[in-house]
Amino acid sequence: MSSTFKGNKSYLPSKTCVVCKKEMTWRKSWAKNWEMIKYCSDACRKKAPKDQS
């Protein structure tokens, strides 16, 4: 294990899922589009109300 790993994700940014209201912690795979992330999972994305625009 690397000596730089903190083992504690509390220092990472987090958001609340708009569907289930669970807290989501930042993931490296979301780094490029963190501002656009709304849902914690594909299941919540499918449950989200659809825009009729």
N, C-alpha and C positions, 0 to 999 in steps of 0.2 A: 504494500500500500504506500502511496506517495505521501511524503511528509507535508505537502501543501494541501492535501485534502482535509477539509474541516470536519466532514461527517455530519454537518448540521446545515440544513437548507433554510433556516430561518432568516439568513441574510439575503436570500434571493427574493426578487420581486414576486408578487402574487396578485391574482385577480379572482373574482367570483364568477362562476358559470351563470349565464343568463337564464338557463333552463332549470337546473337543479339546485342552484345557489351554493354549491360546494366550492371551497377554495382551491384554486389551481396554482401550483408553484411553477415558476419559470422553468422551461426545459431548453436545452441547447438546440433541439430541433425547431423550436419556435423563435429562435434568436432574430431571424431576419424579418419576421412579421408579428412580433409580440403585440403591437398595438392593435392588430386586426383580430386577434384570438378572442372568441366569445364563448366557446363551448369546451367542456372538459373532455368530451369523447364523441365518437361518431354517433352513439346512441342519442346523446343530447342534441346533436346537430339535426338528426332526423326528427326528433320531437319538437323542434323549434317551429314556431308559426312561420308560415311562408309569406313573403312579401308579394302582394298582388299588384305591383307597379307595372 
